[in-house]
Amino acid sequence: MKPIEIGDLVTHVLMDEEWLGVVVEIKTVETELGEKSKALIHLSSRHVFSKPSRQDPGIPKKGWVDIDWLEIKSRAKEADEN
């Protein structure tokens, strides 16, 4: 499967199936164990983040998630092609 891209609709592997969000931004950071990629998610479901993004602390539907925990529901690119 292709890597997650900006605009993809994603779910979180540990959350219920109603947890849905759109990838707004992707960043890679260096850690002690190597590179780690994170995605800034804007939730489109009733869920909220317990720790919202520091960039937008007043928006509880926006937060960072390790890409390893995300699954693609639909791709932004596929929607553009149809």
Secondary structure, DSSP 8 states (H G I E B T S, - for coil): -----TT-EEEETTS-TT--EEEEEEEEEEETTEEEEEEEEEE-SS---SS--SSSTT-TTEEEEEGGGEEEEE-HHHHHH-
